[in-house]
Amino acid sequence: MTVTTPSELIHHTVLLDEAIDALNIQGARINGVYVDGTFGRGGHSRKVLSQLGPQGRLIAFDKDPYAIANAEQILDPRFSIVHESFADMHTALSDLGIDRVDGVLMDLGISSPQVDDAERGFSFRNDGPLDMRMDTTRGISAAEWLAHEDEQKIREVIENYGEERFAFQIAKAIVARRASESISSTRQLAELVAHAVKTREKGKDPATRTFQAIRIFINKELEDLEIGLVAAYESLAPEARMAIISFHSLEDRIVKQFFASKVKVAQPDRRLPIREADLPKPHMRLISRMKPTEQEVLRNARARSAIMRVAERIGAS
Ligand SMILES: C[S@@+](CC[C@H](N)C(=O)[O-])C[C@H]1O[C@@H](n2cnc3c(N)ncnc32)[C@H](O)[C@@H]1O
């Protein structure tokens, strides 16, 4: 498959230096193996490569064939690109003969080229086919899903993934509209939602929450994140780090709770005669939680909701 993206569509990488610093690519680790779970346009990947030694390796993943086409332009023997979800990291790494990695980065969500290219159907601002798939080679588009799904399920998706108060009204309007015409363009959906949403949030298009919700559902973003975090953790060598950048509260909550589950381990009753050395130990320690600086947000408005959480694997295993 040949895919090209208009060259003016660029992605401004969020928390670039902070994410690379978080991976702690130093000492012997410069010749380690790193994973970029979300290649995008390779902003983080290229910087990781610039820090790696001659024996280092970077394995990058992306679901999007346009991202893969961009990655294939990197002709560096230390670099490999895999057209899979990071949720399938385990299998892909073992196919490459890798069982332990020295760091994993995930910069979640969608890239600017995905949103800015109207043909991808992610944007409520530019009219285009209502697609919203990151991986255009498989799965069903948002239009196909909305054409057949049960009203209750549409409502749940919009409510749960968009935290939208008017989910009931939006789902009802979608089902009423599709009886007379197919909802196949982003403009049709955005206009329909704007009618159903009765109050306005300052600085927010009324379609924002619905588009976010449908995108998360169509791309199984939260399921992939939950599986991907476990796969990344299990691949980490002792003292290796995971840095995860999220862009909304649903993602950040999953990352936060996952790290907490590895940091806090249930302790037995203190009155039991258990030696200190035999007490259960945490599996990870938290390194940092950070947001972009004001200057970064001024340069790149899409950075404003980003949060990066970093944790390090403890102990030999
Ligand atoms: C925010 S962009 C990453 C940008 C990248 N760090 C850069 O600097 O260019 C997110 C990318 O992750 C991809 N993506 C999202 N979820 C994914 C998943 N579960 N597996 C693989 N790629 C995913 C998207 O297709 C998109 O290209």
PDBQT file of the ligand as one rigid body, heavy atoms in Angstrom, charges set to zero:
ROOT
HETATM    1  C1  LIG A 401       0.601  11.926  19.575  1.00  0.00    +0.000 C 
HETATM    2  S1  LIG A 401       1.053  10.971  18.194  1.00  0.00    +0.000 S 
HETATM    3  C2  LIG A 401       2.743  10.582  18.488  1.00  0.00    +0.000 C 
HETATM    4  C3  LIG A 401       3.667  11.646  18.002  1.00  0.00    +0.000 C 
HETATM    5  C4  LIG A 401       5.133  11.304  18.080  1.00  0.00    +0.000 C 
HETATM    6  N1  LIG A 401       5.593  11.137  19.442  1.00  0.00    +0.000 N 
HETATM    7  C5  LIG A 401       5.953  12.349  17.377  1.00  0.00    +0.000 C 
HETATM    8  O1  LIG A 401       6.713  13.048  18.047  1.00  0.00    +0.000 OA
HETATM    9  O2  LIG A 401       5.849  12.471  16.160  1.00  0.00    +0.000 OA
HETATM   10  C6  LIG A 401       0.292   9.447  18.515  1.00  0.00    +0.000 C 
HETATM   11  C7  LIG A 401       0.543   8.382  17.461  1.00  0.00    +0.000 C 
HETATM   12  O3  LIG A 401       0.310   7.136  18.095  1.00  0.00    +0.000 OA
HETATM   13  C8  LIG A 401      -0.398   6.289  17.236  1.00  0.00    +0.000 C 
HETATM   14  N2  LIG A 401      -1.121   5.375  18.124  1.00  0.00    +0.000 N 
HETATM   15  C9  LIG A 401      -2.130   5.658  18.975  1.00  0.00    +0.000 A 
HETATM   16  N3  LIG A 401      -2.499   4.556  19.634  1.00  0.00    +0.000 NA
HETATM   17  C10 LIG A 401      -1.667   3.568  19.225  1.00  0.00    +0.000 A 
HETATM   18  C11 LIG A 401      -1.536   2.188  19.563  1.00  0.00    +0.000 A 
HETATM   19  N4  LIG A 401      -2.344   1.592  20.443  1.00  0.00    +0.000 N 
HETATM   20  N5  LIG A 401      -0.556   1.486  18.964  1.00  0.00    +0.000 NA
HETATM   21  C12 LIG A 401       0.263   2.064  18.047  1.00  0.00    +0.000 A 
HETATM   22  N6  LIG A 401       0.164   3.350  17.668  1.00  0.00    +0.000 NA
HETATM   23  C13 LIG A 401      -0.789   4.093  18.255  1.00  0.00    +0.000 A 
HETATM   24  C14 LIG A 401      -1.259   7.195  16.406  1.00  0.00    +0.000 C 
HETATM   25  O4  LIG A 401      -1.577   6.584  15.175  1.00  0.00    +0.000 OA
HETATM   26  C15 LIG A 401      -0.365   8.422  16.258  1.00  0.00    +0.000 C 
HETATM   27  O5  LIG A 401       0.397   8.313  15.078  1.00  0.00    +0.000 OA
ENDROOT
TORSDOF 0
